[in-house]
Amino acid sequence: MQRPQLSCRGEAARMQRRKQPPVPGAGKEPTAAVGAEGAPPRHAVLESALVKNLKKQITCLEMEVAVLKGSSKTLPELNGATTGNTCAADAAARGLGSAAADTAPTAAHARVHPSTLWDDAGEKEARRRESLQSANAASLQFTAQRLRLDKEALEVRLRCEQEEKQKLSMENARLLLALRESRGKGEEAHRRLAEALSALNTEQGRRREVEDKLRVPPPAEGDAECREDIFSEKEYYRVQTDRLRVAQQDGLVCIAELEKQLKTERARAAEAESQLCAALEEVRRLNSLAAERSSVYESLDKSYAGMCTLLQMAVDDCDALQHQLRQRQPDAFSPASSVSITETLRGLEQISSALKKEVVEGVRRADGGKALDEERSLCGLDKATFSSPPPAAAVPPPPAAAVPPPPPAAAVPPPPPAAAVPPPPAAAVPPPPPAAAVPPPPAATAVTSVSAHEPPKIQETSLRDAIDDELENIERRIREEEASLLAYLNSR
């Protein structure tokens, strides 16, 4: 029964090895792809790793073949169960060669059940598959990296192509302008040549007429009169020719003056166009600055609203804790703790009201600043269009947070007289947070001078940092108050 089972298992293993893809095929794609790229050092490392992996797989396969040969030779000895198993196993091990001498079955290994051999083969097959998968994963990773580098190179090339396209478009516009100018010059020259040709043809026709008259023999009686007429007509044509020559010179001088004026006008037009482009760039920059400032104002408004909600929640928590404290011990209140709690609540209310006022004032100032910037941008655009390109616009900083001081102590109601609770021994209630005294926003001239020295982004960043620090201090004090109240409640 064991012999047909082992033969079936051997045939199944052979079929499985035939169905499996060849081992060297796993590294063909990355080697071919890397060969096209110029064989970087990483390719050499990957190739050496693949070669080592293939060598290990070959040794594993040789060991499997040796084990299968040893098992096939020891099958009769296992069925006979004779005492000569050790000699036959040693002879089989000596006949396998140096490659399979370590893995050949011995006397102890021959007594192992054959199913364990197939288990070892399955584990080796799993390890081989894992090595193949790791090699494929490494090749895929290398291919992905190469594609990423190709993508970056293509992006750089696309940017270069876009810049070249812009340069070519500008050169095309310049060449079109020069072509229009040369076309106008050609038309003017053609017109002048046509006029000169017509005048030349007229003069040649008159000259032929005079020559024809001179060739005709005059009558005998009117010879002197005809000669005088001919001489006078010749003098007349000479004077007309001189006049035409002078008029032509005057026309050439006028044409030169007109060409100079045309060049001056073209230079002025180019300067005006450059000023207009600079003004458009300034308008775009002002629009971008206005958008950034509006985004900063929106973020500040959101942070103000969030801190107001946090402070309101903290005030509600303090009210709830104070109410619980009064409900637990209505007859044993401490004046010091009640005073500190009321002062803390008063400070929190003042801070929340101040922050709410600052939100409204910030929105108003933002609206006013936007209108002022629009007027300044329009004025700068007019000046740039008619005189010269405008200077860099100084953007005013965002409105500073002006927190009013706390109201006088007389307006605050005194604590209840019946509260007589000793202060907690462990938790010391800290004093209420001081009011944030931030100076009001300076005037327009001061804003202009400050913005000329400091960029608006630095001012907005410093203001935001100051507000964040103040809010963190307030939140820390609120947490300390809550911790002290909870410690006091736990101690009581």
Beta strands, then each sheet from edge to edge (+ up, - down):
end
